[in-house]
């Protein structure tokens, strides 16, 4: 197995077709004054997709993305896209970063310079990382699996082999959230000797087999999770049960795709209802254009279906674990709840940022990664 340099180059015909489809959109009606109450707001979506069709410069974004060291490698018959930037420092730490849904590898780009070149951001050369940002199979410029079974458990050996056999790292650190964190959890259980530690965080609304003896804080968490499940989890149930049904519409209509994805970015981020207070239009549309041009919305949603049927091994992995937690990512999670199912070596609470921390608060994430993984210089633990 070997890594091959990769250049992002979306055919012009694909971009022309996108603009033509946007121009032919048949818009639905809405309840007067509904705003976002019934789902994605019609006025905002019209404004965003008008910019997508007439103002957004994909070629400029493509040049920006190609400014990073992009590669692809075939692992067990699956082509995996990744960025591999070596740190500008001494004794760099290999760090694998994985995104989730409905994001892509671009989520991790704001934090990348802070990790590979810390001296340019007020840090020290000893805190540099070799950063590997992977695109999950079925997402972006990785292959779209067309056989059953590509769950987070099935992805774990692919990324372990990428880090060890393709890139030659004996041991490596990991950071990720959402479904990416699910892959990393499987890796930590399966390959503990190769894992320096895992850095993750965020709230999970999946609550099953509620134990006895909950604290008041834990009872409040369970109630929040159950309320979130009733109000916000219909998308996950559909993607876990009938993803193909959704794929027809979302793969055919760019406005449909935008509506499905953008609503989640607004609901899950720390934007207080103002999506563009956290994400620029160009960032939102870069992510959407990747989904559209690679026709990967269907394969991305299939990961829910496959993981429900093959959740893999879950439990306490014998590796150091750090949790970076924001109460604005869905709702607060108590440390005691997380410790019921695994070890927690570092617990950091921040008061801003939502579900897409690397995008929303890259400085805070980079600081906590360095504090957890980089050797302390004062004799204490980071």
C-alpha positions in Angstrom: 0.0 0.0 0.0 1.2 3.5 -0.8 -0.1 7.0 -0.7 -0.5 8.8 -4.0 -0.7 12.6 -4.3 -4.3 13.7 -5.1 -5.6 16.8 -6.8 -9.2 17.9 -6.3 -10.6 18.8 -9.8 -14.3 18.9 -10.1 -15.4 18.7 -13.8 -16.8 21.9 -15.2 -19.8 20.0 -16.5 -20.6 19.1 -12.9 -20.5 22.7 -11.8 -22.6 23.8 -14.8 -25.2 21.2 -14.1 -25.3 22.3 -10.4 -26.0 25.9 -11.4 -28.7 24.8 -13.9 -30.4 22.7 -11.3 -30.3 25.5 -8.8 -31.9 27.8 -11.4 -34.8 25.3 -12.0 -35.7 24.7 -8.4 -39.4 24.3 -7.7 -39.8 26.0 -4.3 -42.3 24.8 -1.8 -44.7 27.1 0.1 -44.4 27.7 3.9 -46.5 28.7 6.8 -46.4 32.5 7.1 -43.9 33.7 9.7 -42.7 30.1 10.4 -39.0 30.9 10.2 -37.1 27.8 11.2 -39.9 26.3 13.3 -40.9 23.7 10.6 -37.4 23.1 9.4 -35.1 25.0 7.1 -36.2 28.6 6.6 -37.4 29.3 3.0 -36.1 32.8 2.9 -32.6 31.9 4.1 -32.3 28.9 1.9 -33.3 31.0 -1.2 -30.6 33.5 -0.3 -27.9 30.9 0.4 -28.6 28.9 -2.8 -28.8 32.1 -4.9 -25.3 32.8 -3.8 -24.3 29.2 -4.5 -25.5 29.6 -8.1 -24.3 33.1 -8.8 -21.6 34.2 -6.3 -19.8 31.2 -4.9 -16.4 30.5 -6.5 -15.8 26.8 -6.2 -12.5 27.1 -8.2 -11.1 29.5 -5.6 -12.1 27.0 -2.9 -10.6 24.2 -4.9 -7.3 26.0 -5.1 -7.4 26.6 -1.4 -8.0 22.9 -0.7 -5.3 21.8 -3.1 -2.9 24.0 -1.1 -2.9 21.2 1.5 -1.0 17.9 1.0 -3.9 15.8 -0.4 -3.4 12.0 -0.9 -5.3 8.9 -1.6 -4.4 5.3 -0.6 -6.2 2.0 -1.2 -6.6 0.1 2.0 -8.3 -3.3 1.8 -9.8 -2.4 -1.5 -11.2 1.0 -0.3 -9.7 4.2 -1.6 -9.3 6.7 1.3 -8.7 10.4 0.8 -6.7 12.2 3.4 -4.5 15.2 4.1 -1.1 14.6 5.5 0.8 17.7 6.8 4.0 17.1 8.7 4.7 19.2 11.7 7.3 22.0 11.7 9.1 21.0 14.9 11.0 18.4 16.8 9.7 15.0 18.0 6.3 15.6 16.3 3.3 13.6 17.4 1.3 11.8 14.7 -2.4 12.8 15.0 -5.3 11.3 13.1 -8.4 13.5 12.9 -11.8 12.2 11.7 -15.0 14.1 11.0 -18.6 13.0 11.2 -22.0 13.7 9.5 -23.0 16.1 7.8 -19.5 17.4 7.8 -16.4 16.5 5.8 -12.6 16.8 6.1 -12.9 20.6 5.6 -14.1 20.8 9.3 -10.6 20.1 10.4 -8.8 22.6 8.2 -9.1 25.7 10.5 -7.2 23.9 13.3 -4.5 22.4 11.0 -2.0 25.4 10.9 -2.2 25.7 14.7 -1.1 22.1 15.1 1.6 21.7 12.4 3.2 25.1 12.9 2.7 26.1 16.5 5.4 28.7 16.6 3.5 30.7 14.0 0.5 30.8 16.5 2.3 31.6 19.7 3.3 28.1 20.6 6.5 26.2 20.8 8.2 23.9 18.2 8.0 21.0 20.7 4.2 21.1 20.4 4.0 20.3 16.7 1.9 17.4 15.3 2.1 15.4 12.1 -1.6 15.8 11.2 -3.6 13.3 9.1 -7.1 14.4 8.3 -9.1 11.5 6.9 -12.3 11.4 4.8 -14.5 8.6 6.0 -15.4 6.0 3.3 -18.5 7.1 1.7 -17.7 10.8 2.2 -16.0 13.4 0.0 -13.1 12.1 -2.1 -12.9 8.7 -0.4 -14.5 5.7 -2.2 -18.3 5.2 -1.8 -18.7 1.6 -0.6 -21.4 -0.2 -2.5 -21.4 -3.5 -0.5 -23.1 -4.0 2.9 -21.3 -3.6 6.2 -19.2 -0.4 6.1 -19.9 0.5 9.7 -17.7 2.5 12.1 -16.3 -0.9 13.2 -15.4 -1.8 9.7 -13.7 1.6 9.2 -11.5 1.2 12.2 -8.9 -1.3 10.7 -8.8 0.8 7.5 -7.6 3.9 9.3 -5.3 1.9 11.6 -3.6 0.4 8.5 -3.5 3.8 6.9 -1.6 5.2 9.9 0.7 2.2 10.4 1.3 0.5 7.1 0.8 3.3 4.6 2.3 6.2 6.6 4.6 4.2 8.8 3.7 5.4 12.3 4.2 2.9 15.1 2.0 4.9 17.5 -0.3 7.8 17.0 -2.8 10.1 18.7 -6.4 10.6 17.6 -9.0 13.4 17.7 -12.6 13.4 16.3 -16.2 13.8 17.0 -19.6 12.5 15.9 -19.3 9.4 13.8 -15.6 10.0 13.5 -15.4 9.5 17.2 -17.2 6.2 16.8 -14.4 5.0 14.5 -11.7 6.2 16.9 -13.4 4.4 19.8 -13.3 1.2 17.8 -9.6 1.8 17.0 -8.8 2.4 20.7 -10.4 -0.9 21.7 -8.9 -2.9 18.9 -5.3 -1.4 18.8 -4.5 0.0 22.2 -0.8 -0.6 21.9 -0.7 1.7 18.9 -2.8 4.5 20.4 -1.1 7.3 22.3 -4.5 8.6 23.4 -7.9 9.7 22.1 -9.2 13.3 22.3 -12.9 13.7 21.7 -15.9 15.2 23.3 -19.5 16.2 22.7 -22.9 15.0 23.8 -24.5 11.8 22.6 -28.3 11.7 22.8 -28.4 7.9 22.6 -29.3 6.7 26.1 -30.1 3.1 26.7 -30.1 0.7 29.7 -30.3 3.5 32.2 -28.6 2.4 35.4 -29.9 2.8 39.0 -28.5 5.3 41.4 -28.3 8.3 39.1 -27.2 11.6 40.5 -29.5 14.6 40.1 -27.2 15.9 37.3 -27.4 12.5 35.6 -31.2 12.4 35.9 -31.3 15.9 34.2 -29.0 14.6 31.5 -31.3 11.6 30.8 -34.3 13.8 30.6 -32.5 16.1 28.2 -31.5 13.2 26.0 -35.0 11.8 25.9 -36.4 15.2 25.0 -33.8 15.7 22.3 -34.6 12.2 21.0 -38.3 13.2 20.6 -37.7 16.5 19.0 -34.5 16.2 17.0 -33.6 12.6 16.1 -36.1 11.8 13.3 -33.3 12.4 10.8 -31.1 9.7 12.4 -34.0 7.2 12.6 -34.6 7.7 8.9 -30.9 7.5 7.9 -30.6 4.3 10.1 -33.6 2.6 8.5 -34.3 3.9 5.0 -31.3 6.0 3.8 -31.8 5.0 0.2 -35.2 6.6 0.1 -33.7 9.9 1.2 -30.8 9.5 -1.3 -33.0 9.9 -4.4 -34.2 13.4 -3.6 -31.0 14.7 -2.0 -28.7 13.4 -4.7 -31.0 14.9 -7.4 -31.7 18.3 -5.9 -29.0 20.6 -4.6 -31.6 22.7 -2.8 -32.9 19.6 -1.1 -29.4 18.6 -0.1 -28.7 22.1 1.3 -32.0 22.1 3.3 -31.2 18.7 4.8 -27.6 19.6 5.8 -27.8 23.3 6.7 -30.6 22.8 9.2 -28.3 20.5 11.2 -25.4 23.0 11.1 -27.7 25.7 12.5 -29.3 23.4 15.2 -26.1 21.8 16.4 -23.6 24.7 16.4 -23.2 27.5 18.9 -24.7 30.1 16.6 -27.7 31.3 18.6 -29.8 30.9 15.5 -27.5 33.0 13.3 -25.8 30.3 11.2 -23.4 32.7 9.5 -22.2 34.0 12.9 -20.2 30.8 13.1 -19.7 29.7 9.5 -19.1 31.8 6.4 -21.2 31.1 3.4 -18.2 30.0 1.5 -17.4 27.4 4.2 -21.0 26.1 4.2 -21.1 25.9 0.4 -17.6 24.3 0.1 -18.9 21.4 2.3 -22.1 21.2 0.4 -20.3 21.3 -3.0 -18.1 18.4 -1.9 -21.2 16.3 -1.1 -22.9 17.4 -4.4 -19.9 16.9 -6.7 -18.9 13.5 -5.3 -22.5 12.3 -5.1 -21.8 11.1 -1.6 -24.9 12.1 0.4 -26.4 8.6 0.0 -23.3 6.8 1.0 -22.7 9.1 3.9 -26.1 8.4 5.3 -25.7 4.7 4.9 -23.1 4.8 7.7 -26.0 5.2 10.1 -27.7 2.1 8.7 -24.6 0.0 8.8 -23.5 1.1 12.3 -26.9 0.3 13.9 -26.5 -3.2 12.5 -22.8 -3.5 13.4 -22.0 -1.3 16.4 -18.7 -3.1 17.0 -17.2 -3.5 20.4 -18.0 -0.9 23.0 -16.5 -0.4 26.5 -13.5 1.0 28.3 -10.5 1.2 26.0 -7.2 0.9 27.9 -5.8 4.1 26.4 -5.7 7.7 27.8 -8.8 9.7 27.0 -9.5 13.4 27.0 -13.0 15.0 26.7 -13.4 18.6 25.5 -17.0 19.5 26.4 -19.2 22.4 25.6 -22.7 22.6 27.1 -23.9 24.2 23.9 -23.3 20.9 21.9 -26.9 19.8 22.2 -27.1 19.8 26.0 -24.6 19.4 29.0 -23.2 15.9 29.8 -22.0 15.2 33.3 -18.5 13.7 33.7 -19.9 11.0 35.9 -22.1 9.8 33.1 -19.1 9.4 30.7 -17.1 7.7 33.4 -19.8 5.0 33.8 -18.6 3.5 30.4 -14.9 4.3 30.3 -11.9 6.1 31.7 -11.5 9.9 31.5 -8.0 11.2 32.0 -8.7 14.8 31.1 -12.0 16.7 31.3 -12.2 20.3 30.0 -15.3 22.4 29.8 -15.5 25.4 27.5 -18.3 28.0 27.3 -18.5 28.3 23.5 -18.6 26.1 20.5 -21.1 23.4 19.5 -20.9 20.2 17.6 -18.3 21.3 15.1 -15.6 22.4 17.5 -12.6 22.4 15.1 -14.6 24.7 12.8 -16.1 26.9 15.5 -13.4 27.3 18.1 -10.1 26.0 16.6 -7.9 27.8 19.1 -9.6 26.2 22.0 -9.3 22.7 20.5 -5.7 23.1 19.6 -4.8 24.4 23.1 -6.5 21.3 24.7 -4.8 18.9 22.3 -1.4 20.3 23.2 -2.2 20.2 26.9 -3.2 16.6 26.7 -0.7 15.1 24.2 2.5 17.3 24.4 5.1 16.5 27.1 4.9 19.0 29.9 7.9 21.2 30.4 7.4 21.9 34.1 7.4 18.4 35.5 3.6 18.2 35.7 1.0 16.5 33.6 -0.5 18.5 30.8 
